[in-house]
Amino acid sequence: MSKAKDLRQRLVGKAKQAVGEIIGDQALHDNGKAEADRPNNHYEERPPLNPLKKLRQLT
């Protein structure tokens, strides 16, 4: 996802979380929390960078 889409999804999730808390809807609050945390997950799933990998293959 692009940074703009990640930011949008995070903002929508935070808004759902806040509205759910204000109106007392726990399901909406939990859904918003999960949606706000979702963009961060795909960054953690990436393998660590190894800048010397191609260099090792060439030698």
C-alpha distance matrix in Angstrom:
0.0 3.7 6.5 8.1 6.2 6.4 9.9 10.8 10.2 12.1 14.8 15.3 15.7 18.2 20.0 20.5 21.7 24.1 25.4 26.0 27.9 29.9 31.0 31.5 29.0 28.0 25.7 23.7 23.6 22.4 19.8 18.5 18.7 16.7 13.9 14.0 13.9 11.2 8.2 10.6 11.4 8.8 9.9 13.4 13.2 12.9 16.5 18.3 18.6 21.9 22.9 26.3 25.3 26.0 29.0 30.4 30.0 31.9 34.8
3.7 0.0 3.8 5.4 5.3 6.2 8.6 9.9 10.7 12.3 14.3 15.5 16.5 18.4 20.0 21.2 22.5 24.4 25.8 26.9 28.6 30.3 31.7 32.5 30.4 29.5 27.6 25.2 24.9 24.2 21.7 19.8 20.1 18.7 15.7 15.1 15.4 13.4 9.9 12.0 13.7 11.4 11.5 15.2 15.7 14.9 18.3 19.4 19.2 22.5 22.9 26.5 25.9 26.4 29.2 31.0 30.7 32.3 35.2
6.5 3.8 0.0 3.8 5.5 5.0 6.1 8.5 9.9 10.4 12.2 14.2 15.2 16.3 18.2 19.9 20.8 22.4 24.2 25.5 26.8 28.4 30.2 31.0 29.3 28.4 27.0 24.4 23.6 23.2 21.1 18.7 18.7 18.0 15.1 13.6 14.1 13.0 9.2 10.8 13.4 11.9 11.2 14.8 16.2 15.6 18.9 19.5 19.3 22.8 23.2 26.9 26.8 27.6 30.1 31.9 32.1 33.6 36.3
8.1 5.4 3.8 0.0 3.8 5.4 5.1 6.1 8.6 9.8 10.5 12.2 14.1 15.3 16.4 18.3 19.8 21.0 22.4 24.1 25.7 26.9 28.5 29.7 28.0 27.6 26.2 23.3 22.8 22.9 20.5 18.0 18.6 18.2 14.9 13.6 15.1 14.1 10.8 13.1 15.7 14.6 14.5 18.0 19.3 19.0 22.5 23.2 23.1 26.6 26.8 30.6 30.5 31.0 33.6 35.5 35.5 37.0 39.8
6.2 5.3 5.5 3.8 0.0 3.8 5.4 5.0 6.0 8.4 9.8 10.4 12.1 14.1 15.2 16.4 18.1 19.8 20.9 22.2 24.2 25.6 26.8 27.8 25.7 25.3 23.5 20.7 20.7 20.4 17.7 15.6 16.5 15.7 12.2 11.7 13.2 11.5 8.8 11.9 13.9 12.8 13.6 17.0 17.8 18.1 21.7 23.1 23.4 26.9 27.6 31.3 30.7 31.4 34.2 35.9 35.6 37.4 40.2
6.4 6.2 5.0 5.4 3.8 0.0 3.8 5.5 5.2 6.1 8.6 10.0 10.5 12.2 14.2 15.4 16.3 18.3 20.0 20.9 22.5 24.3 25.8 26.4 24.5 23.6 22.0 19.5 18.9 18.4 16.1 13.9 14.0 13.2 10.1 9.0 9.9 8.7 5.5 8.2 10.7 10.2 10.7 13.8 15.1 15.7 19.4 20.6 21.3 24.9 26.0 29.6 29.2 30.3 33.0 34.4 34.5 36.4 39.0
9.9 8.6 6.1 5.1 5.4 3.8 0.0 3.8 5.5 5.1 6.1 8.6 9.8 10.5 12.2 14.2 15.1 16.4 18.3 19.8 21.0 22.4 24.3 25.3 23.8 23.2 22.1 19.3 18.3 18.5 16.6 13.7 14.0 14.1 11.1 9.0 10.8 10.8 8.1 10.1 13.3 13.4 13.3 16.3 18.1 18.7 22.2 23.0 23.6 27.2 28.0 31.8 31.7 32.9 35.3 36.9 37.2 39.0 41.5
10.8 9.9 8.5 6.1 5.0 5.5 3.8 0.0 3.8 5.4 5.1 6.1 8.5 9.9 10.5 12.3 14.1 15.3 16.4 18.1 19.9 21.0 22.4 23.7 22.0 22.0 20.6 17.4 17.2 17.7 15.3 12.5 13.8 14.0 10.4 9.3 12.0 11.5 9.7 12.6 15.1 15.3 16.0 18.9 20.3 21.1 24.8 25.9 26.6 30.3 31.1 34.8 34.5 35.5 38.2 39.7 39.8 41.6 44.3
10.2 10.7 9.9 8.6 6.0 5.2 5.5 3.8 0.0 3.8 5.5 5.1 6.1 8.6 9.8 10.5 12.1 14.2 15.3 16.3 18.3 19.9 21.1 21.9 19.8 19.3 17.6 14.8 14.6 14.6 12.0 9.6 10.8 10.5 6.8 6.5 9.1 8.2 7.2 10.5 12.5 13.0 14.4 16.9 18.0 19.5 23.2 24.7 25.9 29.6 30.9 34.4 33.8 35.1 37.9 39.1 39.1 41.2 43.8
12.1 12.3 10.4 9.8 8.4 6.1 5.1 5.4 3.8 0.0 3.8 5.5 5.1 6.2 8.6 9.9 10.4 12.3 14.2 15.2 16.5 18.4 20.1 20.6 19.0 18.2 17.2 14.5 13.4 13.4 11.8 8.7 8.9 9.5 6.6 4.2 7.0 7.8 6.9 9.0 11.7 13.1 13.8 15.8 17.7 19.3 22.9 23.9 25.3 29.0 30.4 34.0 33.7 35.3 37.8 38.9 39.3 41.5 43.8
14.8 14.3 12.2 10.5 9.8 8.6 6.1 5.1 5.5 3.8 0.0 3.8 5.4 5.1 6.1 8.6 9.7 10.5 12.2 14.0 15.3 16.4 18.3 19.5 18.3 18.2 17.5 14.3 13.3 14.4 12.8 9.3 10.4 11.9 9.1 6.9 10.3 11.4 10.7 12.7 15.5 16.9 17.4 19.5 21.5 22.9 26.5 27.4 28.5 32.3 33.4 37.1 37.0 38.4 40.9 42.2 42.6 44.6 47.0
15.3 15.5 14.2 12.2 10.4 10.0 8.6 6.1 5.1 5.5 3.8 0.0 3.8 5.5 5.0 6.2 8.5 9.9 10.5 12.1 14.2 15.3 16.4 17.7 16.0 16.2 15.0 11.6 11.5 12.8 10.5 7.4 9.7 10.8 7.7 7.2 10.9 11.4 11.5 14.2 16.3 17.6 18.9 20.9 22.3 24.1 27.8 29.1 30.5 34.2 35.5 39.1 38.7 40.0 42.7 43.9 44.1 46.2 48.7
15.7 16.5 15.2 14.1 12.1 10.5 9.8 8.5 6.1 5.1 5.4 3.8 0.0 3.8 5.4 5.1 6.1 8.6 9.9 10.4 12.3 14.2 15.5 16.0 14.1 13.5 12.5 9.5 8.7 9.4 7.5 4.1 6.0 7.3 4.8 4.2 7.9 9.0 10.2 12.3 14.1 16.0 17.5 18.9 20.4 22.6 26.2 27.6 29.3 33.1 34.8 38.2 37.7 39.4 42.1 43.0 43.2 45.6 47.9
18.2 18.4 16.3 15.3 14.1 12.2 10.5 9.9 8.6 6.2 5.1 5.5 3.8 0.0 3.8 5.5 5.0 6.2 8.6 9.8 10.6 12.3 14.3 15.0 14.0 13.6 13.6 10.6 8.8 10.3 9.7 5.9 6.6 9.4 8.0 5.8 9.2 11.4 12.2 13.5 15.8 18.1 18.9 20.1 22.3 24.4 27.8 28.7 30.4 34.2 35.8 39.3 39.1 40.9 43.3 44.3 44.9 47.1 49.3
20.0 20.0 18.2 16.4 15.2 14.2 12.2 10.5 9.8 8.6 6.1 5.0 5.4 3.8 0.0 3.8 5.3 5.1 6.1 8.4 9.8 10.5 12.2 13.8 12.9 13.5 13.5 10.0 9.1 11.6 10.6 7.1 9.3 11.9 10.1 9.0 12.6 14.3 15.0 16.9 19.1 21.1 22.1 23.6 25.5 27.5 31.1 32.1 33.7 37.5 38.9 42.5 42.2 43.8 46.4 47.5 47.9 50.1 52.4
20.5 21.2 19.9 18.3 16.4 15.4 14.2 12.3 10.5 9.9 8.6 6.2 5.1 5.5 3.8 0.0 3.8 5.5 5.1 5.9 8.5 9.8 10.5 11.5 9.9 10.4 9.9 6.2 6.1 8.6 7.4 4.6 7.8 10.0 8.7 8.9 12.3 13.6 15.2 17.2 18.8 20.9 22.5 23.7 25.2 27.6 31.1 32.6 34.4 38.2 39.9 43.3 42.8 44.5 47.2 48.0 48.3 50.7 53.0
21.7 22.5 20.8 19.8 18.1 16.3 15.1 14.1 12.1 10.4 9.7 8.5 6.1 5.0 5.3 3.8 0.0 3.8 5.6 5.2 6.2 8.7 10.2 10.3 9.2 8.8 9.2 6.5 4.1 6.7 7.2 4.4 5.7 9.0 9.0 8.4 11.1 13.3 15.3 16.5 18.0 20.7 22.0 22.7 24.5 27.1 30.4 31.7 33.7 37.5 39.4 42.7 42.3 44.3 46.8 47.5 48.0 50.5 52.6
24.1 24.4 22.4 21.0 19.8 18.3 16.4 15.3 14.2 12.3 10.5 9.9 8.6 6.2 5.1 5.5 3.8 0.0 3.8 5.4 5.1 6.2 8.7 9.7 9.9 10.5 11.8 9.0 6.8 10.2 10.9 8.1 9.2 12.7 12.4 11.2 14.1 16.6 18.0 19.1 21.1 23.8 24.7 25.5 27.6 30.0 33.3 34.3 36.2 39.9 41.6 45.1 44.9 46.8 49.2 50.1 50.7 53.1 55.2
25.4 25.8 24.2 22.4 20.9 20.0 18.3 16.4 15.3 14.2 12.2 10.5 9.9 8.6 6.1 5.1 5.6 3.8 0.0 3.8 5.4 5.0 6.1 8.1 8.0 9.9 10.9 7.7 7.2 10.9 11.0 9.0 11.2 14.2 13.6 13.3 16.5 18.3 20.0 21.6 23.3 25.7 27.1 28.0 29.8 32.3 35.7 36.9 38.8 42.6 44.3 47.7 47.4 49.2 51.7 52.6 53.0 55.4 57.6
26.0 26.9 25.5 24.1 22.2 20.9 19.8 18.1 16.3 15.2 14.0 12.1 10.4 9.8 8.4 5.9 5.2 5.4 3.8 0.0 3.8 5.5 5.4 5.6 4.6 6.1 7.4 4.9 4.3 8.1 8.9 8.0 9.9 12.6 13.0 13.3 15.9 17.7 20.0 21.4 22.6 25.3 26.9 27.4 28.9 31.7 35.1 36.5 38.7 42.4 44.4 47.7 47.2 49.1 51.7 52.3 52.7 55.3 57.5
27.9 28.6 26.8 25.7 24.2 22.5 21.0 19.9 18.3 16.5 15.3 14.2 12.3 10.6 9.8 8.5 6.2 5.1 5.4 3.8 0.0 3.8 5.7 5.1 6.4 6.9 9.6 8.1 5.9 9.4 11.3 10.0 10.7 14.0 14.9 14.4 16.6 19.1 21.3 22.2 23.6 26.6 27.7 28.0 29.9 32.7 35.9 37.0 39.3 42.9 45.0 48.2 47.9 50.1 52.5 53.1 53.7 56.3 58.3
29.9 30.3 28.4 26.9 25.6 24.3 22.4 21.0 19.9 18.4 16.4 15.3 14.2 12.3 10.5 9.8 8.7 6.2 5.0 5.5 3.8 0.0 3.8 5.6 7.9 9.8 12.3 10.4 9.1 12.8 14.2 12.7 14.0 17.3 17.6 17.0 19.6 22.0 23.9 25.0 26.6 29.4 30.5 31.1 33.1 35.7 39.0 40.0 42.1 45.8 47.6 51.0 50.8 52.8 55.2 56.0 56.6 59.1 61.1
31.0 31.7 30.2 28.5 26.8 25.8 24.3 22.4 21.1 20.1 18.3 16.4 15.5 14.3 12.2 10.5 10.2 8.7 6.1 5.4 5.7 3.8 0.0 3.8 5.7 8.8 11.0 9.4 9.5 13.0 14.1 13.4 15.2 18.0 18.3 18.5 21.2 23.1 25.3 26.7 28.0 30.7 32.2 32.7 34.4 37.1 40.4 41.8 44.0 47.7 49.6 53.0 52.5 54.5 57.0 57.7 58.1 60.7 62.8
31.5 32.5 31.0 29.7 27.8 26.4 25.3 23.7 21.9 20.6 19.5 17.7 16.0 15.0 13.8 11.5 10.3 9.7 8.1 5.6 5.1 5.6 3.8 0.0 3.8 6.0 9.0 8.7 8.3 11.2 13.1 13.1 14.3 16.9 18.0 18.4 20.5 22.5 25.1 26.2 27.1 30.1 31.6 31.7 33.3 36.4 39.5 40.9 43.3 47.0 49.1 52.3 51.8 54.0 56.5 56.9 57.4 60.1 62.1
29.0 30.4 29.3 28.0 25.7 24.5 23.8 22.0 19.8 19.0 18.3 16.0 14.1 14.0 12.9 9.9 9.2 9.9 8.0 4.6 6.4 7.9 5.7 3.8 0.0 3.8 5.6 5.5 6.3 8.8 10.1 10.8 12.5 14.5 15.5 16.6 18.6 20.2 23.0 24.4 24.9 27.7 29.6 29.8 31.0 34.1 37.3 39.0 41.4 45.1 47.3 50.5 49.7 51.8 54.5 54.8 55.1 57.9 60.0
28.0 29.5 28.4 27.6 25.3 23.6 23.2 22.0 19.3 18.2 18.2 16.2 13.5 13.6 13.5 10.4 8.8 10.5 9.9 6.1 6.9 9.8 8.8 6.0 3.8 0.0 3.8 5.5 4.9 6.1 8.5 9.8 10.4 12.2 14.1 15.1 16.5 18.2 21.3 22.3 22.5 25.5 27.5 27.2 28.4 31.7 34.7 36.4 39.0 42.6 45.0 48.1 47.3 49.5 52.2 52.3 52.7 55.6 57.5
25.7 27.6 27.0 26.2 23.5 22.0 22.1 20.6 17.6 17.2 17.5 15.0 12.5 13.6 13.5 9.9 9.2 11.8 10.9 7.4 9.6 12.3 11.0 9.0 5.6 3.8 0.0 3.8 5.4 5.2 6.0 8.5 9.8 10.6 12.1 14.1 15.4 16.3 19.6 21.0 20.9 23.6 25.9 25.8 26.6 29.9 33.0 35.0 37.6 41.2 43.6 46.6 45.6 47.7 50.5 50.6 50.8 53.7 55.8
23.7 25.2 24.4 23.3 20.7 19.5 19.3 17.4 14.8 14.5 14.3 11.6 9.5 10.6 10.0 6.2 6.5 9.0 7.7 4.9 8.1 10.4 9.4 8.7 5.5 5.5 3.8 0.0 3.8 5.5 5.0 6.0 8.5 9.9 10.3 12.0 14.2 15.1 17.9 19.7 20.1 22.7 24.8 25.2 26.2 29.2 32.6 34.4 36.7 40.4 42.6 45.8 44.9 46.8 49.6 50.0 50.2 52.9 55.1
23.6 24.9 23.6 22.8 20.7 18.9 18.3 17.2 14.6 13.4 13.3 11.5 8.7 8.8 9.1 6.1 4.1 6.8 7.2 4.3 5.9 9.1 9.5 8.3 6.3 4.9 5.4 3.8 0.0 3.8 5.5 5.2 6.2 8.7 9.9 10.5 12.4 14.2 17.0 18.1 18.9 21.8 23.5 23.7 25.1 28.1 31.3 32.8 35.2 38.9 41.1 44.3 43.6 45.8 48.4 48.8 49.2 51.9 53.9
22.4 24.2 23.2 22.9 20.4 18.4 18.5 17.7 14.6 13.4 14.4 12.8 9.4 10.3 11.6 8.6 6.7 10.2 10.9 8.1 9.4 12.8 13.0 11.2 8.8 6.1 5.2 5.5 3.8 0.0 3.8 5.4 5.0 6.2 8.5 9.8 10.6 12.2 15.5 16.4 16.4 19.5 21.4 21.2 22.4 25.6 28.7 30.4 33.0 36.6 39.0 42.1 41.2 43.4 46.1 46.3 46.6 49.5 51.5
19.8 21.7 21.1 20.5 17.7 16.1 16.6 15.3 12.0 11.8 12.8 10.5 7.5 9.7 10.6 7.4 7.2 10.9 11.0 8.9 11.3 14.2 14.1 13.1 10.1 8.5 6.0 5.0 5.5 3.8 0.0 3.8 5.5 5.2 6.1 8.6 10.0 10.5 13.7 15.4 15.4 17.9 20.2 20.5 21.3 24.4 27.7 29.7 32.1 35.7 38.0 41.1 40.0 42.0 44.9 45.2 45.3 48.1 50.3
18.5 19.8 18.7 18.0 15.6 13.9 13.7 12.5 9.6 8.7 9.3 7.4 4.1 5.9 7.1 4.6 4.4 8.1 9.0 8.0 10.0 12.7 13.4 13.1 10.8 9.8 8.5 6.0 5.2 5.4 3.8 0.0 3.8 5.4 5.0 6.0 8.5 9.8 12.2 13.9 14.9 17.4 19.2 19.9 21.2 24.0 27.4 29.0 31.1 34.8 36.9 40.1 39.4 41.3 44.1 44.6 44.9 47.5 49.7
18.7 20.1 18.7 18.6 16.5 14.0 14.0 13.8 10.8 8.9 10.4 9.7 6.0 6.6 9.3 7.8 5.7 9.2 11.2 9.9 10.7 14.0 15.2 14.3 12.5 10.4 9.8 8.5 6.2 5.0 5.5 3.8 0.0 3.8 5.4 5.1 6.2 8.6 11.3 12.0 12.9 15.9 17.4 17.5 19.3 22.1 25.3 26.7 29.1 32.7 34.9 38.1 37.5 39.7 42.2 42.7 43.2 45.9 47.9
16.7 18.7 18.0 18.2 15.7 13.2 14.1 14.0 10.5 9.5 11.9 10.8 7.3 9.4 11.9 10.0 9.0 12.7 14.2 12.6 14.0 17.3 18.0 16.9 14.5 12.2 10.6 9.9 8.7 6.2 5.2 5.4 3.8 0.0 3.8 5.5 5.2 6.0 9.5 10.5 10.4 13.3 15.4 15.4 16.5 19.6 22.8 24.6 27.1 30.7 33.1 36.2 35.2 37.4 40.1 40.4 40.6 43.4 45.5
13.9 15.7 15.1 14.9 12.2 10.1 11.1 10.4 6.8 6.6 9.1 7.7 4.8 8.0 10.1 8.7 9.0 12.4 13.6 13.0 14.9 17.6 18.3 18.0 15.5 14.1 12.1 10.3 9.9 8.5 6.1 5.0 5.4 3.8 0.0 3.8 5.4 5.1 7.6 9.9 10.5 12.6 14.7 15.7 16.7 19.3 22.8 24.6 26.7 30.4 32.4 35.6 34.8 36.6 39.4 40.0 40.1 42.7 45.0
14.0 15.1 13.6 13.6 11.7 9.0 9.0 9.3 6.5 4.2 6.9 7.2 4.2 5.8 9.0 8.9 8.4 11.2 13.3 13.3 14.4 17.0 18.5 18.4 16.6 15.1 14.1 12.0 10.5 9.8 8.6 6.0 5.1 5.5 3.8 0.0 3.8 5.6 6.9 8.3 10.2 12.6 13.7 14.8 16.6 18.9 22.4 23.7 25.6 29.3 31.2 34.5 34.1 36.0 38.5 39.3 39.7 42.2 44.3
13.9 15.4 14.1 15.1 13.2 9.9 10.8 12.0 9.1 7.0 10.3 10.9 7.9 9.2 12.6 12.3 11.1 14.1 16.5 15.9 16.6 19.6 21.2 20.5 18.6 16.5 15.4 14.2 12.4 10.6 10.0 8.5 6.2 5.2 5.4 3.8 0.0 3.8 5.8 5.8 7.0 10.1 11.2 11.6 13.5 16.1 19.3 20.6 22.9 26.6 28.7 31.9 31.4 33.5 36.0 36.5 37.1 39.7 41.7
11.2 13.4 13.0 14.1 11.5 8.7 10.8 11.5 8.2 7.8 11.4 11.4 9.0 11.4 14.3 13.6 13.3 16.6 18.3 17.7 19.1 22.0 23.1 22.5 20.2 18.2 16.3 15.1 14.2 12.2 10.5 9.8 8.6 6.0 5.1 5.6 3.8 0.0 3.8 5.4 5.4 7.6 9.8 10.6 11.6 14.2 17.7 19.5 21.7 25.3 27.5 30.7 29.7 31.7 34.5 34.9 35.1 37.8 40.0
8.2 9.9 9.2 10.8 8.8 5.5 8.1 9.7 7.2 6.9 10.7 11.5 10.2 12.2 15.0 15.2 15.3 18.0 20.0 20.0 21.3 23.9 25.3 25.1 23.0 21.3 19.6 17.9 17.0 15.5 13.7 12.2 11.3 9.5 7.6 6.9 5.8 3.8 0.0 3.8 5.5 6.2 7.5 9.6 11.0 12.6 16.3 17.8 19.4 23.2 24.9 28.3 27.6 29.3 32.0 32.9 33.1 35.5 37.8
10.6 12.0 10.8 13.1 11.9 8.2 10.1 12.6 10.5 9.0 12.7 14.2 12.3 13.5 16.9 17.2 16.5 19.1 21.6 21.4 22.2 25.0 26.7 26.2 24.4 22.3 21.0 19.7 18.1 16.4 15.4 13.9 12.0 10.5 9.9 8.3 5.8 5.4 3.8 0.0 3.8 5.7 5.6 6.8 9.2 11.0 14.3 15.3 17.3 21.0 23.0 26.3 25.8 27.9 30.4 31.0 31.6 34.1 36.1
11.4 13.7 13.4 15.7 13.9 10.7 13.3 15.1 12.5 11.7 15.5 16.3 14.1 15.8 19.1 18.8 18.0 21.1 23.3 22.6 23.6 26.6 28.0 27.1 24.9 22.5 20.9 20.1 18.9 16.4 15.4 14.9 12.9 10.4 10.5 10.2 7.0 5.4 5.5 3.8 0.0 3.8 5.4 5.3 6.5 9.3 12.5 14.3 16.8 20.3 22.8 25.7 24.8 27.0 29.7 29.9 30.3 33.1 35.1
8.8 11.4 11.9 14.6 12.8 10.2 13.4 15.3 13.0 13.1 16.9 17.6 16.0 18.1 21.1 20.9 20.7 23.8 25.7 25.3 26.6 29.4 30.7 30.1 27.7 25.5 23.6 22.7 21.8 19.5 17.9 17.4 15.9 13.3 12.6 12.6 10.1 7.6 6.2 5.7 3.8 0.0 3.8 5.4 5.1 6.8 10.5 12.7 14.7 18.2 20.4 23.4 22.3 24.2 27.0 27.5 27.6 30.2 32.5
9.9 11.5 11.2 14.5 13.6 10.7 13.3 16.0 14.4 13.8 17.4 18.9 17.5 18.9 22.1 22.5 22.0 24.7 27.1 26.9 27.7 30.5 32.2 31.6 29.6 27.5 25.9 24.8 23.5 21.4 20.2 19.2 17.4 15.4 14.7 13.7 11.2 9.8 7.5 5.6 5.4 3.8 0.0 3.8 5.5 5.8 9.1 10.3 12.0 15.7 17.8 21.0 20.3 22.4 24.9 25.6 26.1 28.6 30.6
13.4 15.2 14.8 18.0 17.0 13.8 16.3 18.9 16.9 15.8 19.5 20.9 18.9 20.1 23.6 23.7 22.7 25.5 28.0 27.4 28.0 31.1 32.7 31.7 29.8 27.2 25.8 25.2 23.7 21.2 20.5 19.9 17.5 15.4 15.7 14.8 11.6 10.6 9.6 6.8 5.3 5.4 3.8 0.0 3.8 5.6 8.0 9.2 12.0 15.4 18.1 20.9 20.2 22.7 25.1 25.2 26.0 28.8 30.5
13.2 15.7 16.2 19.3 17.8 15.1 18.1 20.3 18.0 17.7 21.5 22.3 20.4 22.3 25.5 25.2 24.5 27.6 29.8 28.9 29.9 33.1 34.4 33.3 31.0 28.4 26.6 26.2 25.1 22.4 21.3 21.2 19.3 16.5 16.7 16.6 13.5 11.6 11.0 9.2 6.5 5.1 5.5 3.8 0.0 3.8 6.4 9.1 11.9 15.0 17.9 20.4 19.0 21.4 24.2 24.0 24.3 27.3 29.2
12.9 14.9 15.6 19.0 18.1 15.7 18.7 21.1 19.5 19.3 22.9 24.1 22.6 24.4 27.5 27.6 27.1 30.0 32.3 31.7 32.7 35.7 37.1 36.4 34.1 31.7 29.9 29.2 28.1 25.6 24.4 24.0 22.1 19.6 19.3 18.9 16.1 14.2 12.6 11.0 9.3 6.8 5.8 5.6 3.8 0.0 3.8 6.4 8.5 11.7 14.4 17.0 15.7 17.9 20.7 20.8 21.1 23.9 25.9
16.5 18.3 18.9 22.5 21.7 19.4 22.2 24.8 23.2 22.9 26.5 27.8 26.2 27.8 31.1 31.1 30.4 33.3 35.7 35.1 35.9 39.0 40.4 39.5 37.3 34.7 33.0 32.6 31.3 28.7 27.7 27.4 25.3 22.8 22.8 22.4 19.3 17.7 16.3 14.3 12.5 10.5 9.1 8.0 6.4 3.8 0.0 3.8 6.4 8.9 12.1 14.2 12.7 15.4 17.9 17.7 18.1 21.2 22.9
18.3 19.4 19.5 23.2 23.1 20.6 23.0 25.9 24.7 23.9 27.4 29.1 27.6 28.7 32.1 32.6 31.7 34.3 36.9 36.5 37.0 40.0 41.8 40.9 39.0 36.4 35.0 34.4 32.8 30.4 29.7 29.0 26.7 24.6 24.6 23.7 20.6 19.5 17.8 15.3 14.3 12.7 10.3 9.2 9.1 6.4 3.8 0.0 3.8 6.4 9.7 11.9 11.4 14.4 16.3 16.2 17.5 20.2 21.6
18.6 19.2 19.3 23.1 23.4 21.3 23.6 26.6 25.9 25.3 28.5 30.5 29.3 30.4 33.7 34.4 33.7 36.2 38.8 38.7 39.3 42.1 44.0 43.3 41.4 39.0 37.6 36.7 35.2 33.0 32.1 31.1 29.1 27.1 26.7 25.6 22.9 21.7 19.4 17.3 16.8 14.7 12.0 12.0 11.9 8.5 6.4 3.8 0.0 3.8 6.2 9.0 9.0 11.6 13.4 14.0 15.3 17.6 19.2
21.9 22.5 22.8 26.6 26.9 24.9 27.2 30.3 29.6 29.0 32.3 34.2 33.1 34.2 37.5 38.2 37.5 39.9 42.6 42.4 42.9 45.8 47.7 47.0 45.1 42.6 41.2 40.4 38.9 36.6 35.7 34.8 32.7 30.7 30.4 29.3 26.6 25.3 23.2 21.0 20.3 18.2 15.7 15.4 15.0 11.7 8.9 6.4 3.8 0.0 3.8 5.5 5.6 8.6 10.0 10.4 12.0 14.3 15.5
22.9 22.9 23.2 26.8 27.6 26.0 28.0 31.1 30.9 30.4 33.4 35.5 34.8 35.8 38.9 39.9 39.4 41.6 44.3 44.4 45.0 47.6 49.6 49.1 47.3 45.0 43.6 42.6 41.1 39.0 38.0 36.9 34.9 33.1 32.4 31.2 28.7 27.5 24.9 23.0 22.8 20.4 17.8 18.1 17.9 14.4 12.1 9.7 6.2 3.8 0.0 3.8 5.6 7.2 8.0 9.7 11.5 12.8 14.2
26.3 26.5 26.9 30.6 31.3 29.6 31.8 34.8 34.4 34.0 37.1 39.1 38.2 39.3 42.5 43.3 42.7 45.1 47.7 47.7 48.2 51.0 53.0 52.3 50.5 48.1 46.6 45.8 44.3 42.1 41.1 40.1 38.1 36.2 35.6 34.5 31.9 30.7 28.3 26.3 25.7 23.4 21.0 20.9 20.4 17.0 14.2 11.9 9.0 5.5 3.8 0.0 3.8 5.6 5.0 6.2 8.7 10.0 10.8
25.3 25.9 26.8 30.5 30.7 29.2 31.7 34.5 33.8 33.7 37.0 38.7 37.7 39.1 42.2 42.8 42.3 44.9 47.4 47.2 47.9 50.8 52.5 51.8 49.7 47.3 45.6 44.9 43.6 41.2 40.0 39.4 37.5 35.2 34.8 34.1 31.4 29.7 27.6 25.8 24.8 22.3 20.3 20.2 19.0 15.7 12.7 11.4 9.0 5.6 5.6 3.8 0.0 3.8 5.4 5.3 6.4 8.9 10.3
26.0 26.4 27.6 31.0 31.4 30.3 32.9 35.5 35.1 35.3 38.4 40.0 39.4 40.9 43.8 44.5 44.3 46.8 49.2 49.1 50.1 52.8 54.5 54.0 51.8 49.5 47.7 46.8 45.8 43.4 42.0 41.3 39.7 37.4 36.6 36.0 33.5 31.7 29.3 27.9 27.0 24.2 22.4 22.7 21.4 17.9 15.4 14.4 11.6 8.6 7.2 5.6 3.8 0.0 3.8 5.4 5.0 6.3 8.8
29.0 29.2 30.1 33.6 34.2 33.0 35.3 38.2 37.9 37.8 40.9 42.7 42.1 43.3 46.4 47.2 46.8 49.2 51.7 51.7 52.5 55.2 57.0 56.5 54.5 52.2 50.5 49.6 48.4 46.1 44.9 44.1 42.2 40.1 39.4 38.5 36.0 34.5 32.0 30.4 29.7 27.0 24.9 25.1 24.2 20.7 17.9 16.3 13.4 10.0 8.0 5.0 5.4 3.8 0.0 3.8 5.4 5.2 6.5
30.4 31.0 31.9 35.5 35.9 34.4 36.9 39.7 39.1 38.9 42.2 43.9 43.0 44.3 47.5 48.0 47.5 50.1 52.6 52.3 53.1 56.0 57.7 56.9 54.8 52.3 50.6 50.0 48.8 46.3 45.2 44.6 42.7 40.4 40.0 39.3 36.5 34.9 32.9 31.0 29.9 27.5 25.6 25.2 24.0 20.8 17.7 16.2 14.0 10.4 9.7 6.2 5.3 5.4 3.8 0.0 3.8 5.4 5.4
30.0 30.7 32.1 35.5 35.6 34.5 37.2 39.8 39.1 39.3 42.6 44.1 43.2 44.9 47.9 48.3 48.0 50.7 53.0 52.7 53.7 56.6 58.1 57.4 55.1 52.7 50.8 50.2 49.2 46.6 45.3 44.9 43.2 40.6 40.1 39.7 37.1 35.1 33.1 31.6 30.3 27.6 26.1 26.0 24.3 21.1 18.1 17.5 15.3 12.0 11.5 8.7 6.4 5.0 5.4 3.8 0.0 3.8 5.6
31.9 32.3 33.6 37.0 37.4 36.4 39.0 41.6 41.2 41.5 44.6 46.2 45.6 47.1 50.1 50.7 50.5 53.1 55.4 55.3 56.3 59.1 60.7 60.1 57.9 55.6 53.7 52.9 51.9 49.5 48.1 47.5 45.9 43.4 42.7 42.2 39.7 37.8 35.5 34.1 33.1 30.2 28.6 28.8 27.3 23.9 21.2 20.2 17.6 14.3 12.8 10.0 8.9 6.3 5.2 5.4 3.8 0.0 3.8
34.8 35.2 36.3 39.8 40.2 39.0 41.5 44.3 43.8 43.8 47.0 48.7 47.9 49.3 52.4 53.0 52.6 55.2 57.6 57.5 58.3 61.1 62.8 62.1 60.0 57.5 55.8 55.1 53.9 51.5 50.3 49.7 47.9 45.5 45.0 44.3 41.7 40.0 37.8 36.1 35.1 32.5 30.6 30.5 29.2 25.9 22.9 21.6 19.2 15.5 14.2 10.8 10.3 8.8 6.5 5.4 5.6 3.8 0.0
